[in-house]
Amino acid sequence: MTMGHSIGKCSATFGLYFAFIALCYPVFAEENLEIEVTAKGEIGSDANFNCSVSPETADIQWTWQGVPIGESNRTKLTVEEIKLPDKDRDGNTKKRKTLRLSVGNVTQADAGNYMCLAKIGDKVENKSVTLDLTFPGRLVNKTTGPLRLNVSVSGDSHVKLYCLFEVYDPWNISNIGWYKKDVKLSEQDVKDVGTQLRPAIPVGLKQVNGTFDLHITAEENGTYVCEIKDKVTNKNIQGEIDVIVYDKPKIVAFNALPINTTQIYINWTVNNYNSPVEMYSLFIRESPSENFNFYTLEKIGSKNTSFVINNLNKSTEYQLKLEVKTKGWTATGLYVGKSTVKTLDKEPVFVPKISINGFSATSVTIGWPPPPEDIAALIHYYHLEARKNDENKTHEAYHPRDSRNLPYMFGQLDPHSTYIFRVRACSEFTRKQCGPWSDKMEAATLDGIPGKPSNVHVNCDGGYMNITWDPPEKPNAEIKGYTMELTGNATYRDRYGTKKEDMWGPLSRFTTNDSRSARFDDLQPNSNYTVRLSAMTRTRRRGEEETRHCETPPHAPDAPPRPRWRKILENNKYMFKMYLPRITERNGRICCYRVHMVRMLPNVDWKNLPPPKDMSVIDYDDAHNRPQPTLGGYITDIFSNDKFPSDSELIMGDGNSIFDKEDPTLKSKACRRCLLRPRNNAPDYLITTTSTTTSTTTVPTTTEDDLLDDSTADPIEPEKTRRSLER
């Protein structure tokens, strides 16, 4: 029973499993639809649409505005399958189906959204794509310029200008604007003058044309602009056409002004209408005569726009006539004065009267009354001159005349100086001719800041400094004396080997103007000194400083404290332990320490020894020579200040030495003398020895060498064994 029951359970389970497979298989077999769409086209050409669907078993269709698109004269549909590199779950190669739609000769009406529908079984997917046919507008063509037109030639009274634009949807552009460009002040100041609208005529599917009928006159010369608004970019598109109009010349403005008793100034404006001026002809009628005479005294230049008529009569009326001729034209432009011009009754002379309005250390302001009203228009500017007293060099300036009659300030003058000023009135009518000079006027500038003293020299020697100088090249004030400030500093190693810096000063001193030198005493050796020298004015104002530096020479080191030493016994061997105090380098750099030892002769009292500086320097062998040793000091060690023992203790007789022949300090040029053999000088004293039998006087052996002088002998290299007290 148990077995039968189990079999019954298994049968039921298998039945449920197969039922599940049968029900779910359609779901597992159904695949997702993948759609990709593209669209590209240009007005007047074909538009191409691609709808790519996976899997390839799907049905595909293009629609526009909800209406399926089929084959027609303008539309063409093609299907293509493309194998993919991937495999499906059954191991088959995947494929994609592409439905291509081609629409010919597209227009703005074809733009919009297109939809691709894909269906497989009961599942439907769609995807839209927009066909965008817009493009930025541009100028395609225009009237080729520049147009050169002559108003006197028949048939040139009118000319048509055109511009051709390429734009999207040309039927929505109704007008093209035309205007003449007028450039004023600068190239950036462009003014639109009289914009006129003309109909825009569509040409084809994407072009629009506009024309402008220009009536040619001499005043129509210029640059003409055609312009439309591009609706795609929202920018204006322009084209420019240059029109050059030629016509006979014309004098459009003329002025005449008497400037003295014999001259009349004239100026004019001429329109030459793009033809260069060849010549001007001036005709003069002197009242009461009725005839015009050709002016031949001086020729008017072709580039002139003003002229001065000379050699006229005083207080006389004249009528003027000016004629202009341009190249290529037989017709001339003529201007005839409607009224007469009368020369002056007297010469318009104005002599300014100078007044001093203000002054400073570097400037003087001068002024003068305005000219009389009847001649003010004849004066255009003033010529000013400033000259330093007792000098020929002048400062010139030009000051315009106006109704405010402002004073003028001469700047960049020298302080504490006297200047001479004068002014004259000038006119631009007569080629910058000026009237008589004014009376001279003197003015002095205030005291300024004195310049640096010149030729400053300093010299530092043992304990003092000398400084000499000359007055400033630019005193700029009345100098009452000189101030000096002296400071110093020194960097050195003290008796503990620590780097130290000492500051000195400041020490101030004042000398009167009649002094050109000073001396500072009691200066410390091995110090850098800085002196600052400046001039002082009567108002106690200090001028610019001149700085100099110098260094006092080194001095002999301070005498070292008396060393302490004692005899010690170590390993049955006697040695000396000496405490050697370090010496400060305040007076100058110490190259080395040389330790000398004196072996006492029998029966010689140490109290009778000469001072160390007078002691003879001998060799070790001489001091220990038997049976006749020599009295003197021999070198037991040499070391630089850098190698000074940190504990200040020195053991003599232990067979060791601090001396290092590779010490860079000892090998330097400045300290090379530390390794040279000292020279001796003969002492002028006697050493007395006593014994139980006789009394003798011993004179130490000497040489001609000086202890502090260099020698050409080989350097001494102490042997380590020579410290031993045992022989």
NORZIJO-V305436 format. One record per backbone hydrogen bond with DSSP energy under -1.0 kcal/mol. CO is the residue of the C=O (numbers start at 1). NH is the residue of the N-H. Records with the same first field share a line. If there is no record, write none. Layout:
# NORZIJO-V305436
CO = NH + NH
This chain:
# NORZIJO-V305436
1 = 5
2 = 6
3 = 7
4 = 8
5 = 9
6 = 10
7 = 11
8 = 12
9 = 13
10 = 14
11 = 15
12 = 16
13 = 17
14 = 18
15 = 19
16 = 20
17 = 21
18 = 22
19 = 23
20 = 24
21 = 25
24 = 28
25 = 29
34 = 54
36 = 52
38 = 50
40 = 48
42 = 45
45 = 106
47 = 103
48 = 40
49 = 101
50 = 38
51 = 99
52 = 36
53 = 97
54 = 34
55 = 58
59 = 119
61 = 117
62 = 69
63 = 115
64 = 67
67 = 64
74 = 104
75 = 72
76 = 102
78 = 100
80 = 98
82 = 96
86 = 94
88 = 91
92 = 88
94 = 84
96 = 82
97 = 53
98 = 80
99 = 51
100 = 78
101 = 49
102 = 76
103 = 47
106 = 44
107 = 110
108 = 111
112 = 131
114 = 129
115 = 63
116 = 127
117 = 61
118 = 125
119 = 59
120 = 123
123 = 120
125 = 118
127 = 116
129 = 114
131 = 112
138 = 166
141 = 164
147 = 244
149 = 246
150 = 153
153 = 156
157 = 216
159 = 214
161 = 212
162 = 143
163 = 210
164 = 140 + 141
165 = 208
166 = 138
169 = 172
170 = 173
174 = 200
176 = 198
177 = 227
178 = 196
179 = 225
180 = 193
182 = 191
184 = 186
186 = 189
188 = 190
189 = 184
191 = 182
193 = 180
196 = 178
198 = 176
201 = 209
206 = 167
207 = 203
208 = 165
209 = 201
210 = 163
212 = 161
214 = 159
217 = 220
222 = 243
223 = 181
224 = 241
225 = 179
226 = 239
227 = 177
228 = 237
230 = 234
235 = 230
237 = 228
239 = 226
241 = 224
242 = 147
243 = 222
244 = 149
246 = 151
250 = 271
253 = 269
255 = 267
257 = 265
260 = 344
262 = 312
263 = 259 + 260
264 = 309
265 = 257
266 = 307
267 = 255
269 = 252 + 253
271 = 250
272 = 275
276 = 327
279 = 325
281 = 323
282 = 295
283 = 321
284 = 293
285 = 319
286 = 289
293 = 284
301 = 304
305 = 268
307 = 266
309 = 264
316 = 343
317 = 287
318 = 341
319 = 285
320 = 337
321 = 283
322 = 335
323 = 281
324 = 333
325 = 278 + 279
326 = 329
333 = 324
335 = 322
341 = 318
344 = 315
347 = 349
355 = 367
358 = 365
360 = 446
362 = 413
363 = 360
364 = 410
365 = 357 + 358
366 = 408
367 = 355
372 = 375
375 = 378
376 = 379
380 = 401
381 = 426
382 = 399
383 = 424
384 = 397
385 = 422
386 = 395
387 = 420
388 = 391
395 = 386
397 = 384
399 = 382
408 = 366
410 = 364
417 = 445
418 = 389
419 = 443
420 = 387
421 = 441
422 = 385
423 = 438
424 = 383
425 = 435
426 = 380 + 381
433 = 427
441 = 421
443 = 419
446 = 416
450 = 544
454 = 470
457 = 468
459 = 466
461 = 464
463 = 523
464 = 461
465 = 520
466 = 459
467 = 518
468 = 457
470 = 454
474 = 451
476 = 448
480 = 513
481 = 536
482 = 511
483 = 534
484 = 509
485 = 532
486 = 507
487 = 530
488 = 504
489 = 528
490 = 502
492 = 500
493 = 585
494 = 497
498 = 494
500 = 492
502 = 490
504 = 488
507 = 486
509 = 484
511 = 482
512 = 515
516 = 469
518 = 467
520 = 465
527 = 552
528 = 489
529 = 550
530 = 487
531 = 548
532 = 485
533 = 546
534 = 483
535 = 543
536 = 480 + 481
537 = 540
541 = 537
546 = 533
548 = 531
550 = 529
553 = 526
564 = 579
566 = 577
568 = 575
573 = 570
575 = 568
576 = 652
577 = 566
578 = 650
579 = 564
585 = 588
587 = 555
593 = 639
595 = 636 + 637
597 = 634
601 = 604
603 = 690
605 = 608
606 = 609
611 = 614
612 = 615
616 = 633
619 = 623
620 = 624
622 = 630
633 = 618
634 = 597
637 = 595
639 = 593
645 = 648
648 = 580
650 = 578
652 = 576
660 = 663
663 = 667
671 = 674
672 = 675
675 = 716
687 = 698
689 = 696
696 = 689
698 = 687
706 = 679 + 709
719 = 722
721 = 724
